[in-house]
Amino acid sequence: MTRILIIWLHVLAAAVWLGGLLFASHLVVSALARGERAYLALLIRARLIGWAALGLLVVTGLENLRQTGLARPWVMGKVLLVLVLLALQAHRDFAVLPRAAAAIERGGAPEGALGGVRWLDRILVLLGAAAVFLGVGIARGR
């Protein structure tokens, strides 16, 4: 029963993180780029939920890793991909996004200020989808 609970929490956290990223990148950033500055606070506050989900992903992922080991190539690939994802997410949330927010608050054009956030969001969504694919493969015995 504990094993299935860990896997369920892992999948739930992945859905929350990836869903939040999709929401932010497709709706919130787009609204900001159109000049709706009220969404800036929402985008910054959403980091809390995203990092809570990522924290739960790391904890449950480490437990899954403890039980399965690193012997399989798909597991090693997913671990490497997750490390890249964490680094890119941290760069987005703690470097690029604050710079863009500051530029918007100073009266800069939102479209230009959010260019880096948009690109990182696209990359993160694609890599997140790849991580989900690898997770499914691992669950299927790869």
Backbone as CSV, one residue per row, in Angstrom:
resi,resn,N_x,N_y,N_z,CA_x,CA_y,CA_z,C_x,C_y,C_z
1,MET,0.818,-1.198,0.000,0.000,0.000,0.000,0.869,1.272,0.000
2,THR,1.981,1.249,0.731,2.842,2.419,0.795,3.429,2.724,-0.581
3,ARG,3.821,1.695,-1.319,4.430,1.887,-2.639,3.472,2.608,-3.581
4,ILE,2.230,2.170,-3.602,1.269,2.808,-4.504,0.967,4.240,-4.071
5,LEU,0.988,4.511,-2.781,0.777,5.868,-2.288,1.913,6.789,-2.736
6,ILE,3.142,6.299,-2.656,4.303,7.083,-3.102,4.194,7.383,-4.598
7,ILE,3.839,6.386,-5.379,3.710,6.582,-6.830,2.576,7.558,-7.130
8,TRP,1.462,7.415,-6.416,0.323,8.313,-6.621,0.711,9.759,-6.306
9,LEU,1.402,9.968,-5.193,1.852,11.318,-4.839,2.815,11.874,-5.887
10,HIS,3.664,11.005,-6.412,4.630,11.415,-7.429,3.900,11.871,-8.702
11,VAL,2.940,11.087,-9.139,2.176,11.430,-10.345,1.339,12.689,-10.110
12,LEU,0.725,12.795,-8.943,-0.073,13.980,-8.614,0.796,15.244,-8.607
13,ALA,1.963,15.166,-8.003,2.872,16.318,-7.975,3.321,16.693,-9.388
14,ALA,3.575,15.684,-10.226,3.969,15.967,-11.614,2.833,16.675,-12.355
15,ALA,1.606,16.233,-12.128,0.454,16.866,-12.779,0.289,18.308,-12.317
16,VAL,0.459,18.550,-11.019,0.326,19.917,-10.491,1.419,20.811,-11.074
17,TRP,2.665,20.332,-11.080,3.765,21.151,-11.580,3.592,21.435,-13.076
18,LEU,3.378,20.388,-13.862,3.282,20.570,-15.308,2.022,21.352,-15.671
19,GLY,0.912,21.082,-14.991,-0.319,21.829,-15.246,-0.166,23.296,-14.903
20,GLY,0.489,23.578,-13.785,0.735,24.972,-13.407,1.621,25.681,-14.406
21,LEU,2.614,24.974,-14.903,3.505,25.559,-15.894,2.762,25.838,-17.201
22,LEU,1.905,24.915,-17.602,1.101,25.136,-18.810,0.161,26.323,-18.622
23,PHE,-0.484,26.405,-17.468,-1.378,27.523,-17.173,-0.620,28.842,-17.211
24,ALA,0.520,28.868,-16.545,1.310,30.099,-16.494,1.790,30.498,-17.885
25,SER,2.307,29.543,-18.634,2.906,29.884,-19.925,1.877,30.237,-20.989
26,HIS,0.731,29.600,-20.965,-0.241,29.833,-22.027,-1.282,30.897,-21.691
27,LEU,-1.603,31.073,-20.426,-2.633,32.050,-20.077,-2.075,33.282,-19.377
28,VAL,-1.318,33.067,-18.314,-0.861,34.195,-17.507,0.180,35.019,-18.259
29,VAL,1.192,34.379,-18.812,2.227,35.127,-19.534,1.630,35.803,-20.772
30,SER,0.697,35.140,-21.430,0.049,35.753,-22.593,-0.748,36.986,-22.192
31,ALA,-1.474,36.918,-21.067,-2.231,38.080,-20.590,-1.284,39.218,-20.209
32,LEU,-0.179,38.872,-19.568,0.817,39.901,-19.220,1.385,40.563,-20.469
33,ALA,1.658,39.750,-21.467,2.239,40.289,-22.697,1.275,41.244,-23.391
34,ARG,-0.034,41.044,-23.174,-1.031,41.958,-23.749,-1.194,43.218,-22.909
35,GLY,-0.448,43.303,-21.807,-0.486,44.511,-20.994,-1.351,44.420,-19.752
36,GLU,-1.873,43.271,-19.432,-2.707,43.106,-18.237,-1.791,42.859,-17.038
37,ARG,-1.295,43.926,-16.482,-0.276,43.871,-15.429,-0.746,43.220,-14.132
38,ALA,-2.040,43.096,-13.927,-2.560,42.480,-12.698,-2.123,41.018,-12.585
39,TYR,-1.787,40.421,-13.704,-1.386,39.014,-13.696,0.048,38.798,-13.216
40,LEU,0.798,39.865,-13.089,2.187,39.739,-12.662,2.291,39.129,-11.266
41,ALA,1.466,39.585,-10.347,1.483,39.039,-8.985,1.096,37.565,-8.986
42,LEU,0.147,37.186,-9.838,-0.263,35.788,-9.933,0.890,34.915,-10.408
43,LEU,1.614,35.392,-11.386,2.741,34.635,-11.923,3.827,34.440,-10.870
44,ILE,4.080,35.463,-10.098,5.112,35.369,-9.063,4.650,34.474,-7.914
45,ARG,3.366,34.595,-7.506,2.846,33.748,-6.428,2.767,32.283,-6.833
46,ALA,2.567,32.020,-8.104,2.448,30.642,-8.578,3.735,29.848,-8.364
47,ARG,4.851,30.556,-8.191,6.124,29.859,-7.945,6.041,29.005,-6.685
48,LEU,5.322,29.463,-5.683,5.200,28.722,-4.427,4.577,27.348,-4.660
49,ILE,3.503,27.307,-5.407,2.843,26.034,-5.698,3.751,25.155,-6.557
50,GLY,4.384,25.760,-7.545,5.283,25.001,-8.418,6.432,24.375,-7.656
51,TRP,7.048,25.134,-6.769,8.180,24.597,-6.011,7.733,23.602,-4.944
52,ALA,6.525,23.756,-4.420,5.999,22.744,-3.494,5.805,21.425,-4.235
53,ALA,5.265,21.502,-5.443,5.089,20.296,-6.260,6.437,19.685,-6.624
54,LEU,7.400,20.529,-6.995,8.729,20.014,-7.322,9.394,19.376,-6.101
55,GLY,9.216,19.974,-4.925,9.756,19.372,-3.702,9.165,18.002,-3.445
56,LEU,7.851,17.886,-3.605,7.199,16.587,-3.432,7.671,15.595,-4.492
57,LEU,7.880,16.078,-5.707,8.420,15.218,-6.769,9.799,14.682,-6.410
58,VAL,10.644,15.535,-5.875,11.998,15.105,-5.516,11.948,14.084,-4.384
59,VAL,11.156,14.352,-3.357,11.074,13.435,-2.214,10.522,12.079,-2.641
60,THR,9.411,12.082,-3.370,8.829,10.804,-3.802,9.703,10.136,-4.860
61,GLY,10.366,10.947,-5.684,11.276,10.378,-6.675,12.469,9.694,-6.028
62,LEU,13.003,10.295,-4.981,14.116,9.663,-4.262,13.676,8.357,-3.607
63,GLU,12.458,8.338,-3.083,11.940,7.091,-2.504,11.760,6.033,-3.589
64,ASN,11.229,6.428,-4.729,11.107,5.493,-5.856,12.482,4.999,-6.296
65,LEU,13.440,5.900,-6.333,14.799,5.544,-6.726,15.428,4.583,-5.728
66,ARG,15.172,4.800,-4.451,15.687,3.906,-3.420,15.149,2.484,-3.621
67,GLN,13.920,2.385,-4.067,13.305,1.074,-4.239,13.692,0.407,-5.560
68,THR,13.956,1.195,-6.595,14.257,0.596,-7.895,15.735,0.589,-8.245
69,GLY,16.496,1.553,-7.739,17.913,1.650,-8.076,18.136,2.367,-9.389
70,LEU,19.407,2.583,-9.697,19.796,3.314,-10.905,20.259,2.405,-12.037
71,ALA,20.051,1.123,-11.902,20.652,0.174,-12.844,20.098,0.275,-14.259
72,ARG,18.882,0.739,-14.415,18.275,0.755,-15.750,18.536,2.083,-16.447
73,PRO,18.781,2.051,-17.754,19.083,3.278,-18.499,17.939,4.305,-18.454
74,TRP,16.689,3.853,-18.459,15.570,4.784,-18.425,15.546,5.548,-17.104
75,VAL,15.896,4.871,-16.024,15.929,5.524,-14.714,17.050,6.556,-14.682
76,MET,18.207,6.171,-15.176,19.330,7.121,-15.218,18.992,8.326,-16.083
77,GLY,18.348,8.083,-17.220,17.945,9.176,-18.102,16.968,10.117,-17.429
78,LYS,16.020,9.551,-16.690,15.042,10.401,-16.011,15.706,11.219,-14.909
79,VAL,16.614,10.617,-14.167,17.313,11.354,-13.109,18.086,12.531,-13.708
80,LEU,18.789,12.294,-14.800,19.530,13.386,-15.457,18.582,14.464,-15.974
81,LEU,17.477,14.042,-16.555,16.504,14.995,-17.066,15.905,15.835,-15.938
82,VAL,15.618,15.209,-14.808,15.067,15.936,-13.659,16.074,16.957,-13.134
83,LEU,17.340,16.611,-13.113,18.357,17.580,-12.678,18.389,18.795,-13.599
84,VAL,18.282,18.564,-14.897,18.235,19.664,-15.866,16.967,20.494,-15.652
85,LEU,15.828,19.810,-15.460,14.566,20.505,-15.216,14.640,21.400,-13.980
86,LEU,15.193,20.874,-12.905,15.299,21.657,-11.674,16.172,22.898,-11.878
87,ALA,17.269,22.724,-12.593,18.159,23.859,-12.845,17.469,24.916,-13.714
88,LEU,16.787,24.479,-14.759,16.092,25.430,-15.633,14.940,26.118,-14.909
89,GLN,14.198,25.367,-14.097,13.090,25.954,-13.345,13.609,26.993,-12.351
90,ALA,14.709,26.681,-11.691,15.299,27.642,-10.747,15.766,28.901,-11.484
91,HIS,16.383,28.729,-12.634,16.832,29.879,-13.422,15.639,30.735,-13.847
92,ARG,14.566,30.083,-14.284,13.354,30.806,-14.685,12.765,31.588,-13.514
93,ASP,12.580,30.893,-12.385,11.846,31.477,-11.264,12.649,32.474,-10.442
94,PHE,13.956,32.305,-10.368,14.748,33.137,-9.466,15.716,34.086,-10.171
95,ALA,15.777,34.007,-11.500,16.635,34.931,-12.250,15.834,35.641,-13.343
96,VAL,15.283,34.881,-14.266,14.626,35.481,-15.432,13.300,36.150,-15.056
97,LEU,12.466,35.465,-14.290,11.165,36.024,-13.927,11.282,37.295,-13.073
98,PRO,12.129,37.319,-12.041,12.261,38.581,-11.291,12.773,39.743,-12.142
99,ARG,13.688,39.453,-13.076,14.179,40.502,-13.983,13.047,41.028,-14.857
100,ALA,12.236,40.107,-15.384,11.106,40.508,-16.231,10.081,41.297,-15.413
101,ALA,9.800,40.844,-14.203,8.841,41.545,-13.339,9.322,42.955,-13.025
102,ALA,10.593,43.087,-12.734,11.147,44.410,-12.437,11.045,45.325,-13.654
103,ALA,11.319,44.789,-14.825,11.225,45.593,-16.050,9.790,46.044,-16.303
104,ILE,8.830,45.153,-16.070,7.419,45.497,-16.265,6.988,46.553,-15.247
105,GLU,7.410,46.385,-13.997,7.043,47.348,-12.952,7.651,48.731,-13.208
106,ARG,8.797,48.771,-13.890,9.412,50.055,-14.241,8.746,50.685,-15.457
107,GLY,7.775,49.982,-16.039,7.056,50.522,-17.186,7.534,50.010,-18.522
108,GLY,8.393,48.990,-18.506,8.882,48.429,-19.758,7.798,47.657,-20.498
109,ALA,8.047,47.420,-21.759,7.094,46.666,-22.581,7.036,45.215,-22.098
110,PRO,5.867,44.745,-21.691,5.755,43.382,-21.168,6.175,42.321,-22.179
111,GLU,5.837,42.537,-23.442,6.156,41.534,-24.460,7.655,41.247,-24.512
112,GLY,8.454,42.286,-24.527,9.902,42.106,-24.575,10.463,41.561,-23.281
113,ALA,9.941,42.030,-22.158,10.445,41.599,-20.852,10.180,40.125,-20.596
114,LEU,9.110,39.601,-21.186,8.719,38.214,-20.924,9.276,37.217,-21.938
115,GLY,10.103,37.673,-22.859,10.637,36.774,-23.886,11.389,35.593,-23.315
116,GLY,12.254,35.841,-22.339,13.022,34.756,-21.730,12.149,33.789,-20.955
117,VAL,11.135,34.322,-20.287,10.211,33.463,-19.538,9.467,32.549,-20.497
118,ARG,9.012,33.118,-21.605,8.275,32.305,-22.596,9.133,31.159,-23.140
119,TRP,10.372,31.455,-23.490,11.240,30.413,-24.036,11.532,29.335,-23.002
120,LEU,11.811,29.746,-21.774,12.061,28.754,-20.730,10.815,27.927,-20.451
121,ASP,9.650,28.545,-20.479,8.409,27.802,-20.275,8.233,26.731,-21.345
122,ARG,8.489,27.079,-22.584,8.353,26.104,-23.683,9.315,24.934,-23.496
123,ILE,10.550,25.247,-23.157,11.548,24.202,-22.946,11.156,23.326,-21.762
124,LEU,10.706,23.949,-20.675,10.314,23.191,-19.487,9.117,22.290,-19.756
125,VAL,8.152,22.770,-20.519,6.988,21.936,-20.845,7.422,20.717,-21.666
126,LEU,8.268,20.941,-22.656,8.739,19.815,-23.482,9.553,18.818,-22.656
127,LEU,10.454,19.318,-21.829,11.256,18.418,-21.000,10.400,17.738,-19.933
128,GLY,9.404,18.450,-19.420,8.480,17.844,-18.457,7.693,16.711,-19.090
129,ALA,7.240,16.913,-20.314,6.533,15.851,-21.036,7.460,14.655,-21.277
130,ALA,8.718,14.931,-21.569,9.692,13.846,-21.748,9.909,13.088,-20.439
131,ALA,9.928,13.803,-19.313,10.078,13.150,-18.007,8.879,12.261,-17.707
132,VAL,7.690,12.727,-18.056,6.487,11.896,-17.867,6.587,10.644,-18.736
133,PHE,7.041,10.808,-19.973,7.213,9.659,-20.876,8.194,8.645,-20.261
134,LEU,9.323,9.129,-19.771,10.282,8.224,-19.156,9.696,7.555,-17.915
135,GLY,8.899,8.288,-17.137,8.253,7.713,-15.966,7.296,6.591,-16.333
136,VAL,6.554,6.787,-17.409,5.644,5.728,-17.877,6.458,4.516,-18.312
137,GLY,7.550,4.759,-19.015,8.399,3.655,-19.446,8.983,2.894,-18.260
138,ILE,9.394,3.620,-17.234,9.940,2.985,-16.033,8.871,2.150,-15.349
139,ALA,7.660,2.706,-15.266,6.549,1.973,-14.640,6.207,0.710,-15.417
140,ARG,6.457,0.721,-16.712,6.185,-0.444,-17.567,7.367,-1.403,-17.644
141,GLY,8.381,-1.169,-16.841,9.482,-2.128,-16.765,10.687,-1.826,-17.624
142,ARG,10.780,-0.678,-18.182,11.936,-0.326,-19.009,13.131,0.031,-18.148
